[in-house]
């Protein structure tokens, strides 16, 4: 049975207009995830504080001016994960990465801490307490800027010859702090991580420069942060085990002295034979 041509056209148009969603916390990164849930101290990763500016996007004025925008289009996104810039396409299907750095970054970090049993706070089930966690990780997001500039004339016209069309910069900055549950006022580790890189895009290369830079930034910073946090926890955990007072030794019961053997009863001596009376008259 042959499929009618109009039906094929409708299906093709539906697929072409469809865009799937990819959560930021599910990005495929080169930094491997850790699935150690049986050993090591328990670590709770809290949601990060969002310290980014209130401005969502800045559009350069040249973008709004007719004819002038043929020579320059540009925008600066402070929250790229909440805009439309993190788009990619594979096998004809468009995908948009969405989420929130302050929510998804702790999830990405918790999955990559080696040697510990790490859980993000939002992964806890309702009613599940936090008393069993020995270490706490908090953090903040300061910068996630994507700055994009596009030129149509002459670069886009010459793109067939390999000239770049789009120029994208990405700056990422965030920090973490690690605490033991008994000393929440004294951090074991406080460290900041940053990433700054740029990428050009043309007709034949780097079709999704913004998404590529975001993945690179997360890969570079998460790899170092996971190693630093795990090392700080391992050192403190080892020091606490050494300094912990040992329980007093229980004295071993003294061995009971062997009981003295009872002396064997002496056999009664045989009575001497009775002698006859020599003066008795016979």
Backbone as CSV, one residue per row, in Angstrom:
resi,resn,N_x,N_y,N_z,CA_x,CA_y,CA_z,C_x,C_y,C_z
1,UNK,0.842,-1.200,0.000,0.000,0.000,0.000,0.869,1.238,0.000
2,UNK,0.668,2.075,-0.942,1.456,3.283,-1.078,0.887,4.387,-0.190
3,UNK,1.809,5.120,0.454,1.397,6.236,1.300,1.110,7.441,0.423
4,UNK,-0.029,8.078,0.623,-0.355,9.250,-0.218,0.695,10.342,-0.065
5,UNK,0.962,11.006,-1.193,1.943,12.076,-1.190,1.626,13.198,-0.228
6,UNK,0.382,13.676,-0.157,0.070,14.755,0.785,0.343,14.367,2.244
7,UNK,0.089,13.076,2.580,0.347,12.648,3.958,1.831,12.703,4.281
8,UNK,2.658,12.276,3.337,4.102,12.364,3.535,4.551,13.808,3.718
9,UNK,3.945,14.696,2.953,4.308,16.103,3.063,3.928,16.652,4.430
10,UNK,2.740,16.246,4.936,2.305,16.721,6.251,3.234,16.211,7.339
11,UNK,3.616,14.918,7.253,4.519,14.340,8.248,5.867,15.035,8.214
12,UNK,6.385,15.298,7.003,7.676,15.957,6.866,7.635,17.365,7.460
13,UNK,6.543,18.093,7.225,6.440,19.441,7.768,6.332,19.421,9.287
14,UNK,5.622,18.397,9.816,5.488,18.282,11.267,6.838,18.051,11.914
15,UNK,7.635,17.127,11.345,8.957,16.847,11.887,9.878,18.047,11.763
16,UNK,9.761,18.766,10.641,10.636,19.910,10.424,10.339,21.037,11.408
17,UNK,9.076,21.130,11.880,8.705,22.199,12.794,8.826,21.788,14.253
18,UNK,9.184,20.539,14.509,9.251,20.046,15.876,10.615,20.346,16.486
19,UNK,10.611,20.760,17.753,11.842,21.024,18.497,11.770,20.277,19.819
20,UNK,12.734,19.429,20.069,12.764,18.678,21.320,13.525,19.460,22.379
21,UNK,13.258,19.126,23.631,13.879,19.817,24.757,14.958,18.940,25.379
22,UNK,16.073,19.550,25.698,17.173,18.864,26.372,17.494,19.607,27.663
23,UNK,17.262,18.996,28.848,17.587,19.690,30.102,19.080,19.948,30.223
24,UNK,19.423,21.081,30.784,20.834,21.424,30.976,21.531,20.371,31.840
25,UNK,20.826,19.804,32.821,21.416,18.804,33.705,21.670,17.476,33.009
26,UNK,21.126,17.303,31.796,21.310,16.050,31.058,22.308,16.179,29.912
27,UNK,23.022,17.294,29.850,24.003,17.461,28.786,25.047,16.354,28.834
28,UNK,25.408,15.877,27.682,26.449,14.850,27.589,27.817,15.524,27.641
29,UNK,28.537,15.304,28.743,29.841,15.920,28.948,30.933,14.863,28.911
30,UNK,32.168,15.326,28.699,33.301,14.403,28.697,33.697,13.985,30.104
31,UNK,33.426,14.844,31.092,33.737,14.493,32.479,32.824,13.359,32.902
32,UNK,33.357,12.194,33.274,32.501,11.024,33.544,31.691,11.191,34.823
33,UNK,30.534,10.558,34.832,29.717,10.527,36.040,30.191,9.411,36.961
34,UNK,30.002,9.622,38.260,30.375,8.640,39.281,29.089,8.034,39.834
35,UNK,29.075,6.720,39.965,27.894,6.034,40.471,28.195,5.251,41.733
36,UNK,29.090,5.769,42.568,29.478,5.095,43.807,28.472,5.452,44.898
37,UNK,27.579,4.489,45.219,26.558,4.738,46.235,26.712,3.825,47.438
38,UNK,27.818,3.091,47.506,27.966,2.115,48.581,29.054,2.483,49.577
39,UNK,30.005,3.318,49.210,31.125,3.613,50.098,31.400,5.109,50.110
40,UNK,32.248,5.526,51.059,32.617,6.930,51.162,31.613,7.718,51.977
41,UNK,32.010,8.908,52.462,31.093,9.742,53.257,29.941,10.273,52.411
42,UNK,28.822,10.526,53.072,27.642,11.049,52.388,27.761,12.565,52.239
43,UNK,27.485,13.060,51.030,27.641,14.480,50.706,26.324,15.003,50.140
44,UNK,25.893,16.154,50.641,24.665,16.785,50.168,25.025,18.091,49.450
45,UNK,24.625,18.205,48.183,24.914,19.388,47.369,23.650,20.254,47.301
46,UNK,23.727,21.447,47.840,22.579,22.355,47.870,22.461,23.120,46.551
47,UNK,21.277,23.625,46.226,21.144,24.513,45.062,22.041,25.728,45.220
48,UNK,22.577,26.211,44.099,23.487,27.342,44.135,22.713,28.657,44.183
49,UNK,23.395,29.669,44.658,22.837,31.024,44.654,23.089,31.665,43.294
50,UNK,22.068,32.262,42.728,22.202,32.919,41.422,22.568,34.379,41.633
51,UNK,23.800,34.737,41.300,24.283,36.102,41.464,24.467,36.821,40.124
52,UNK,23.846,36.329,39.098,23.957,36.965,37.792,23.119,38.245,37.740
53,UNK,23.429,39.145,36.786,22.663,40.398,36.681,21.196,40.125,36.361
54,UNK,20.369,41.114,36.625,18.937,40.975,36.358,18.620,41.028,34.867
55,UNK,19.496,41.636,34.091,19.248,41.787,32.651,19.309,40.434,31.953
56,UNK,18.242,40.065,31.269,18.202,38.777,30.578,19.011,38.807,29.285
57,UNK,18.805,39.824,28.486,19.500,39.924,27.188,19.685,41.389,26.828
58,UNK,20.836,41.653,26.209,21.095,42.975,25.643,21.236,42.810,24.133
59,UNK,20.403,43.530,23.379,20.457,43.485,21.921,21.180,44.725,21.420
60,UNK,22.201,44.537,20.615,22.967,45.678,20.115,22.091,46.534,19.195
61,UNK,22.204,47.872,19.280,21.320,48.763,18.498,21.378,48.521,17.001
62,UNK,22.523,48.137,16.487,22.627,47.928,15.035,21.687,46.831,14.551
63,UNK,21.304,45.927,15.448,20.398,44.845,15.066,19.021,45.381,14.706
64,UNK,18.632,46.504,15.250,17.291,47.053,15.065,17.207,48.051,13.914
65,UNK,18.328,48.376,13.296,18.330,49.396,12.248,18.350,48.710,10.884
66,UNK,17.332,48.974,10.042,17.324,48.365,8.706,18.565,48.756,7.899
67,UNK,19.004,47.845,7.079,20.192,47.958,6.230,21.475,47.896,7.053
68,UNK,21.514,48.612,8.174,22.707,48.544,9.013,22.870,47.147,9.580
69,UNK,21.725,46.491,9.853,21.816,45.144,10.419,22.320,44.105,9.418
70,UNK,22.457,44.485,8.171,23.094,43.571,7.215,24.593,43.467,7.476
71,UNK,25.119,44.467,8.139,26.548,44.468,8.420,26.863,44.010,9.852
72,UNK,25.867,44.142,10.731,26.111,43.685,12.105,24.804,43.339,12.813
73,UNK,24.733,42.114,13.298,23.665,41.664,14.180,24.344,41.145,15.447
74,UNK,23.766,41.432,16.591,24.411,40.939,17.799,23.543,41.024,19.025
75,UNK,23.856,40.164,19.997,23.154,40.182,21.272,24.061,39.566,22.329
76,UNK,23.779,39.930,23.580,24.515,39.382,24.717,23.495,38.786,25.686
77,UNK,23.584,37.483,25.907,22.651,36.773,26.780,23.309,36.489,28.121
78,UNK,22.669,36.974,29.194,23.154,36.691,30.541,22.635,35.344,31.050
79,UNK,21.530,34.880,30.507,20.919,33.610,30.881,20.716,32.765,29.620
80,UNK,21.778,32.254,29.042,21.636,31.547,27.762,20.765,30.305,27.845
81,UNK,20.734,29.675,29.040,19.932,28.447,29.164,18.434,28.740,29.174
82,UNK,18.057,30.018,29.279,16.650,30.387,29.286,16.263,31.166,28.029
83,UNK,17.157,31.203,27.063,16.852,31.863,25.796,16.860,30.809,24.688
84,UNK,16.918,31.250,23.469,16.847,30.324,22.331,18.200,30.104,21.667
85,UNK,19.277,30.497,22.329,20.583,30.425,21.664,21.194,29.032,21.742
86,UNK,20.779,28.217,22.718,21.377,26.892,22.872,20.592,25.871,22.065
87,UNK,20.673,26.015,20.759,19.971,25.102,19.860,20.967,24.320,19.026
88,UNK,20.596,23.093,18.720,21.410,22.241,17.854,20.474,21.407,17.007
89,UNK,21.039,20.765,16.024,20.242,19.938,15.124,21.023,18.689,14.764
90,UNK,20.352,17.560,14.836,20.969,16.283,14.480,19.913,15.403,13.824
91,UNK,20.264,14.849,12.673,19.359,13.962,11.931,18.031,14.647,11.634
92,UNK,18.094,15.931,11.371,16.893,16.665,10.999,15.999,17.054,12.157
93,UNK,16.416,16.778,13.393,15.599,17.112,14.559,16.288,18.226,15.336
94,UNK,15.568,19.319,15.563,16.116,20.445,16.313,15.970,20.184,17.806
95,UNK,16.999,20.563,18.573,16.989,20.382,20.026,17.378,21.688,20.687
96,UNK,16.633,22.067,21.713,16.938,23.272,22.464,17.263,22.901,23.908
97,UNK,18.404,23.371,24.392,18.826,23.109,25.764,18.260,24.188,26.679
98,UNK,17.542,23.757,27.715,16.915,24.695,28.638,17.203,24.258,30.078
99,UNK,16.925,25.157,31.009,17.138,24.829,32.415,17.494,26.070,33.196
100,UNK,18.279,25.890,34.248,18.746,26.995,35.082,20.058,26.575,35.713
101,UNK,21.076,27.388,35.545,22.403,27.029,36.055,22.389,26.802,37.564
102,UNK,21.687,27.648,38.306,21.690,27.504,39.764,21.017,26.211,40.215
103,UNK,20.176,25.633,39.391,19.504,24.374,39.707,20.235,23.174,39.121
104,UNK,20.717,23.309,37.890,21.292,22.158,37.186,22.772,21.947,37.480
105,UNK,23.503,23.006,37.796,24.928,22.858,38.089,25.171,21.978,39.318
106,UNK,24.402,22.118,40.410,24.593,21.176,41.524,24.326,19.729,41.149
107,UNK,23.352,19.486,40.281,23.082,18.120,39.838,24.260,17.566,39.042
108,UNK,24.801,18.385,38.142,25.943,17.947,37.346,27.157,17.675,38.230
109,UNK,27.355,18.513,39.257,28.498,18.331,40.148,28.331,17.095,41.022
110,UNK,27.146,16.888,41.571,26.911,15.747,42.464,27.149,14.419,41.751
111,UNK,26.836,14.357,40.470,27.017,13.113,39.728,28.473,12.818,39.389
112,UNK,29.349,13.788,39.628,30.740,13.637,39.197,31.739,13.688,40.349
113,UNK,31.276,13.573,41.585,32.180,13.570,42.731,32.665,12.149,42.985
114,UNK,33.957,11.896,42.848,34.459,10.532,43.031,34.699,10.207,44.502
115,UNK,34.522,8.936,44.853,34.863,8.465,46.188,33.900,8.837,47.286
116,UNK,32.750,9.411,46.959,31.769,9.796,47.976,30.382,9.387,47.490
117,UNK,29.430,9.469,48.412,28.026,9.228,48.070,27.331,10.580,48.026
118,UNK,27.350,11.202,46.847,26.851,12.573,46.699,25.431,12.570,46.144
119,UNK,24.610,13.461,46.704,23.222,13.618,46.276,22.902,15.102,46.274
120,UNK,22.222,15.558,45.228,21.731,16.939,45.216,20.477,17.032,46.074
121,UNK,20.287,18.172,46.724,19.164,18.342,47.637,17.836,18.062,46.950
122,UNK,17.720,18.462,45.702,16.457,18.292,45.004,16.212,16.855,44.582
123,UNK,17.189,15.984,44.771,16.996,14.570,44.468,16.421,13.790,45.643
124,UNK,16.361,14.412,46.815,15.818,13.726,47.982,14.311,13.536,47.833
125,UNK,13.848,12.404,48.308,12.418,12.119,48.280,11.696,12.906,49.369
126,UNK,10.403,13.185,49.171,9.650,13.914,50.201,9.708,13.176,51.539
127,UNK,10.009,13.922,52.585,10.100,13.332,53.905,11.452,12.765,54.246
128,UNK,12.352,12.714,53.282,13.687,12.177,53.543,14.541,13.257,54.200
129,UNK,15.084,12.955,55.361,15.848,13.934,56.110,17.257,14.098,55.598
130,UNK,17.947,15.093,56.152,19.327,15.384,55.759,20.306,15.088,56.877
131,UNK,19.840,14.412,57.933,20.707,14.177,59.085,21.855,13.224,58.781
132,UNK,21.661,12.350,57.822,22.685,11.342,57.555,23.842,11.814,56.699
133,UNK,23.835,13.085,56.270,24.892,13.589,55.405,25.991,14.222,56.246
134,UNK,27.221,13.804,55.985,28.352,14.268,56.777,28.927,15.574,56.254
135,UNK,28.832,15.810,54.929,29.407,17.017,54.322,28.344,17.740,53.510
136,UNK,28.520,19.058,53.410,27.579,19.916,52.690,28.357,20.746,51.674
137,UNK,27.837,20.829,50.451,28.438,21.635,49.382,27.439,22.706,48.961
138,UNK,27.886,23.949,48.973,27.070,25.069,48.499,27.866,25.810,47.424
139,UNK,27.192,26.697,46.707,27.902,27.425,45.651,27.078,28.584,45.131
140,UNK,27.635,29.265,44.146,26.959,30.403,43.532,27.394,30.519,42.079
141,UNK,26.507,31.070,41.267,26.772,31.305,39.846,26.880,32.798,39.632
142,UNK,28.039,33.249,39.119,28.255,34.687,38.918,28.090,35.145,37.473
143,UNK,28.430,34.276,36.519,28.428,34.730,35.124,28.227,33.553,34.178
144,UNK,27.341,33.738,33.201,27.123,32.743,32.140,26.817,33.487,30.832
145,UNK,27.716,34.342,30.401,27.459,35.246,29.286,27.763,34.567,27.948
146,UNK,26.857,34.743,27.006,27.089,34.365,25.606,26.936,35.621,24.757
147,UNK,28.024,36.037,24.125,28.053,37.268,23.319,28.226,36.862,21.856
148,UNK,27.207,37.165,21.017,27.205,36.696,19.620,27.134,37.885,18.662
149,UNK,27.963,37.809,17.614,27.990,38.834,16.568,27.943,38.138,15.206
150,UNK,27.063,38.670,14.313,26.862,38.063,12.989,27.014,39.141,11.924
151,UNK,27.660,38.765,10.824,27.827,39.668,9.679,27.249,39.000,8.433
152,UNK,26.346,39.711,7.788,25.720,39.154,6.574,26.459,39.625,5.325
153,UNK,26.760,40.902,5.260,27.504,41.442,4.122,28.836,41.980,4.635
154,UNK,29.920,41.427,4.158,30.036,40.474,3.046,30.193,39.016,3.477
155,UNK,30.375,38.730,4.791,30.814,37.402,5.200,29.790,36.320,4.889
156,UNK,28.499,36.570,5.190,27.499,35.539,4.923,27.376,35.271,3.430
157,UNK,27.594,36.296,2.616,27.533,36.114,1.160,28.689,35.233,0.695
158,UNK,29.817,35.368,1.354,31.003,34.601,0.969,31.140,33.296,1.762
159,UNK,30.106,32.938,2.534,30.191,31.743,3.372,30.391,30.481,2.561
160,UNK,29.960,30.505,1.322,30.156,29.332,0.468,31.639,29.041,0.264
161,UNK,32.469,30.048,0.436,33.913,29.859,0.299,34.591,29.563,1.640
162,UNK,33.795,29.421,2.706,34.351,29.048,4.006,34.596,30.188,4.955
163,UNK,34.164,31.378,4.616,34.393,32.503,5.531,33.484,32.372,6.750
164,UNK,33.942,32.788,7.933,33.090,32.731,9.121,31.977,33.762,9.045
165,UNK,30.856,33.414,9.664,29.690,34.292,9.653,29.367,34.784,11.059
166,UNK,29.469,33.897,12.043,29.116,34.233,13.425,30.340,34.139,14.318
167,UNK,30.412,35.030,15.298,31.518,35.068,16.257,30.899,35.065,17.655
168,UNK,31.206,34.044,18.424,30.548,33.848,19.719,31.599,33.776,20.818
169,UNK,31.392,34.538,21.895,32.227,34.485,23.099,31.392,33.943,24.249
170,UNK,32.044,33.191,25.126,31.339,32.654,26.305,32.207,32.821,27.539
171,UNK,31.631,33.441,28.579,32.305,33.575,29.873,31.447,32.892,30.930
172,UNK,32.082,31.991,31.667,31.405,31.249,32.726,32.190,31.414,34.021
173,UNK,31.487,31.712,35.121,32.137,31.872,36.422,31.187,31.384,37.510
174,UNK,31.684,30.496,38.363,30.905,30.013,39.509,31.868,29.548,40.593
175,UNK,31.366,29.342,41.801,32.217,28.992,42.927,31.514,27.974,43.816
176,UNK,32.318,27.277,44.635,31.777,26.288,45.567,32.452,26.448,46.922
177,UNK,31.789,25.933,47.948,32.335,25.871,49.305,31.888,24.557,49.924
178,UNK,32.789,23.936,50.686,32.521,22.639,51.299,32.609,22.790,52.814
179,UNK,31.637,22.204,53.524,31.587,22.270,54.984,31.356,20.881,55.564
180,UNK,31.869,20.680,56.775,31.477,19.510,57.552,30.251,19.884,58.374
181,UNK,29.371,18.935,58.600,28.113,19.250,59.280,28.320,19.771,60.706
182,UNK,29.460,19.428,61.319,29.724,19.894,62.681,30.338,21.286,62.728
183,UNK,30.827,21.797,61.565,31.460,23.125,61.526,30.978,23.868,60.291
184,UNK,29.727,24.260,60.311,29.160,24.953,59.157,29.628,26.399,59.051
185,UNK,30.395,26.857,60.026,30.932,28.206,59.974,32.369,28.257,59.460
186,UNK,32.989,27.111,59.296,34.380,27.051,58.829,34.437,26.181,57.572
187,UNK,34.647,26.782,56.395,34.682,25.977,55.163,35.968,25.156,55.053
188,UNK,35.819,23.940,54.566,36.987,23.116,54.256,37.621,23.542,52.936
189,UNK,36.795,24.108,52.064,37.268,24.526,50.742,36.385,25.651,50.241
190,UNK,37.015,26.687,49.699,36.330,27.757,48.989,37.111,28.030,47.709
191,UNK,36.464,27.819,46.581,37.211,27.973,45.329,36.281,28.457,44.219
192,UNK,36.840,29.297,43.332,36.106,29.829,42.190,36.656,29.232,40.901
193,UNK,35.778,29.075,39.930,36.153,28.486,38.639,35.623,29.385,37.524
194,UNK,36.406,29.502,36.473,36.012,30.377,35.379,36.431,29.752,34.054
195,UNK,35.741,30.195,33.005,36.001,29.730,31.645,35.746,30.894,30.713
196,UNK,36.641,31.083,29.747,36.511,32.174,28.776,37.056,31.677,27.447
197,UNK,36.180,31.549,26.459,36.614,31.039,25.158,35.704,31.613,24.088
198,UNK,36.146,31.497,22.848,35.371,32.017,21.733,35.429,31.031,20.571
199,UNK,34.449,31.145,19.692,34.333,30.201,18.584,33.710,30.928,17.398
200,UNK,34.171,30.580,16.188,33.580,31.138,14.974,32.783,30.047,14.274
201,UNK,31.772,30.466,13.544,30.892,29.527,12.865,30.727,29.924,11.410
202,UNK,30.709,28.933,10.547,30.526,29.162,9.123,29.521,28.195,8.540
203,UNK,29.414,28.207,7.255,28.425,27.356,6.589,28.761,25.888,6.723
204,UNK,30.038,25.543,6.905,30.460,24.152,6.915,31.014,23.697,8.265
205,UNK,31.051,24.541,9.241,31.692,24.168,10.501,31.033,24.904,11.666
206,UNK,31.090,24.251,12.820,30.536,24.772,14.079,29.118,25.307,13.899
207,UNK,28.187,24.431,13.531,26.818,24.919,13.292,26.112,25.408,14.558
208,UNK,26.551,24.947,15.746,25.922,25.365,17.013,27.006,25.879,17.955
209,UNK,27.593,27.033,17.654,28.729,27.505,18.457,28.368,27.790,19.904
210,UNK,27.174,28.328,20.169,26.791,28.664,21.541,26.707,27.399,22.398
211,UNK,26.040,26.386,21.902,25.918,25.141,22.667,27.276,24.482,22.843
212,UNK,28.107,24.518,21.828,29.448,23.927,21.925,30.264,24.599,23.017
213,UNK,30.200,25.926,23.100,30.954,26.650,24.126,30.418,26.367,25.524
214,UNK,29.102,26.251,25.663,28.523,25.945,26.972,28.993,24.576,27.447
215,UNK,29.006,23.595,26.558,29.476,22.258,26.922,30.956,22.294,27.304
216,UNK,31.751,23.034,26.557,33.183,23.147,26.878,33.389,23.786,28.250
217,UNK,32.630,24.849,28.517,32.780,25.538,29.800,32.410,24.650,30.972
218,UNK,31.307,23.916,30.853,30.903,23.015,31.928,31.914,21.884,32.096
219,UNK,32.397,21.360,30.993,33.386,20.276,31.065,34.638,20.731,31.801
220,UNK,35.159,21.890,31.419,36.424,22.357,31.996,36.285,22.665,33.481
221,UNK,35.215,23.345,33.870,35.077,23.749,35.272,34.620,22.601,36.158
222,UNK,33.709,21.769,35.687,33.224,20.651,36.507,34.324,19.632,36.775
223,UNK,35.173,19.399,35.798,36.271,18.436,35.993,37.169,18.877,37.138
224,UNK,37.536,20.153,37.178,38.414,20.642,38.225,37.685,20.746,39.561
225,UNK,36.439,21.215,39.531,35.690,21.368,40.780,35.432,20.026,41.446
226,UNK,35.079,19.012,40.676,34.823,17.689,41.252,36.075,17.134,41.913
227,UNK,37.229,17.315,41.273,38.480,16.829,41.858,38.818,17.575,43.143
228,UNK,38.628,18.896,43.167,38.949,19.690,44.356,38.037,19.346,45.529
229,UNK,36.744,19.250,45.276,35.792,18.951,46.342,36.044,17.559,46.908
230,UNK,36.251,16.585,46.036,36.494,15.222,46.506,37.778,15.133,47.325
231,UNK,38.822,15.858,46.907,40.086,15.829,47.645,39.942,16.470,49.023
232,UNK,39.226,17.601,49.104,39.037,18.259,50.400,38.256,17.364,51.359
233,UNK,37.231,16.696,50.853,36.443,15.805,51.707,37.270,14.606,52.138
234,UNK,38.046,14.035,51.224,38.854,12.864,51.566,39.893,13.197,52.634
235,UNK,40.540,14.358,52.525,41.543,14.749,53.520,40.918,14.977,54.888
236,UNK,39.781,15.665,54.926,39.134,15.920,56.215,38.607,14.624,56.824
237,UNK,38.050,13.768,56.000,37.507,12.499,56.510,38.620,11.635,57.091
238,UNK,39.769,11.592,56.421,40.894,10.807,56.936,41.422,11.399,58.236
239,UNK,41.506,12.744,58.317,42.006,13.377,59.537,41.074,13.123,60.711
240,UNK,39.776,13.132,60.477,38.826,12.888,61.558,38.885,11.442,62.045
241,UNK,39.145,10.542,61.153,39.245,9.144,61.566,40.478,8.919,62.436
242,UNK,41.575,9.620,62.108,42.792,9.481,62.917,42.622,10.135,64.281
243,UNK,41.964,11.302,64.319,41.829,12.049,65.566,40.721,11.533,66.462
244,UNK,39.848,10.700,65.954,38.728,10.215,66.754,39.248,9.397,67.929
245,UNK,38.775,9.681,69.161,39.245,8.896,70.312,38.814,7.450,70.207
246,UNK,39.761,6.587,70.528,39.446,5.177,70.461,38.686,4.764,71.726
247,UNK,37.758,3.859,71.603,37.026,3.398,72.781,37.972,2.687,73.733
248,UNK,37.740,2.854,75.059,38.634,2.191,76.022,38.626,0.689,75.830
249,UNK,39.824,0.159,75.985,39.952,-1.283,75.781,39.274,-2.019,76.923
250,UNK,38.533,-3.006,76.597,37.863,-3.824,77.599,38.857,-4.847,78.121
251,UNK,39.139,-4.831,79.464,40.128,-5.803,79.968,39.640,-7.226,79.791
252,UNK,40.567,-8.042,79.367,40.228,-9.439,79.178,40.082,-10.105,80.534
253,UNK,39.121,-10.955,80.679,38.951,-11.657,81.958,40.159,-12.535,82.252
254,UNK,40.575,-12.476,83.529,41.731,-13.282,83.898,41.375,-14.758,83.831
255,UNK,42.368,-15.511,83.424,42.142,-16.953,83.325,42.025,-17.530,84.725
256,UNK,41.031,-18.330,84.937,40.820,-18.945,86.252,41.943,-19.911,86.567
257,UNK,42.416,-19.809,87.813,43.490,-20.728,88.223,42.946,-22.144,88.262
258,UNK,43.757,-23.075,87.801,43.278,-24.470,87.808,43.034,-24.934,89.239
259,UNK,41.935,-25.605,89.419,41.594,-26.103,90.745,42.581,-27.189,91.174
260,UNK,42.947,-27.116,92.477,43.882,-28.129,93.007,43.188,-29.472,93.078
261,UNK,43.902,-30.449,92.636,43.328,-31.799,92.648,43.205,-32.285,94.081
262,UNK,42.086,-32.883,94.369,41.870,-33.409,95.717,42.833,-34.570,95.967
263,UNK,43.452,-34.577,97.172,44.380,-35.702,97.459,43.619,-37.012,97.525
264,UNK,44.257,-37.980,96.930,43.612,-39.288,96.924,43.607,-39.853,98.332
265,UNK,42.543,-40.467,98.696,42.432,-41.068,100.040,43.420,-42.214,100.183
266,UNK,44.202,-42.194,101.262,45.193,-43.268,101.483,44.484,-44.576,101.818
267,UNK,44.999,-45.601,101.230,44.405,-46.910,101.491,44.708,-47.306,102.936
268,UNK,43.749,-47.808,103.661,44.002,-48.218,105.055,45.011,-49.342,105.120
269,UNK,45.935,-49.172,106.079,46.968,-50.221,106.226,46.338,-51.491,106.771
270,UNK,46.867,-52.572,106.312,46.333,-53.862,106.756,46.652,-54.065,108.231
271,UNK,45.682,-54.499,108.986,45.880,-54.747,110.427,46.868,-55.883,110.648
272,UNK,47.771,-55.736,111.634,48.747,-56.824,111.876,48.023,-58.092,112.335
273,UNK,48.561,-59.203,111.963,47.890,-60.469,112.339,47.859,-60.620,113.851
274,UNK,46.780,-61.210,114.350,46.622,-61.408,115.803,47.535,-62.548,116.267
275,UNK,48.320,-62.269,117.254,49.265,-63.285,117.766,48.620,-64.020,118.979
276,UNK,48.887,-65.243,119.043,48.356,-66.016,120.129,49.068,-65.710,121.456
277,UNK,48.347,-65.952,122.576,48.930,-65.707,123.902,49.868,-66.844,124.272
278,UNK,51.162,-66.562,124.446,52.088,-67.690,124.682,51.922,-68.270,126.084
279,UNK,51.266,-67.549,126.994,51.132,-68.058,128.379,49.831,-68.830,128.605
280,UNK,49.095,-68.839,127.548,47.840,-69.566,127.675,48.101,-71.017,127.752
281,UNK,47.444,-71.620,128.728,47.620,-73.055,128.885,46.854,-73.753,127.781
282,UNK,47.496,-74.724,127.372,46.864,-75.490,126.329,46.095,-76.629,126.997
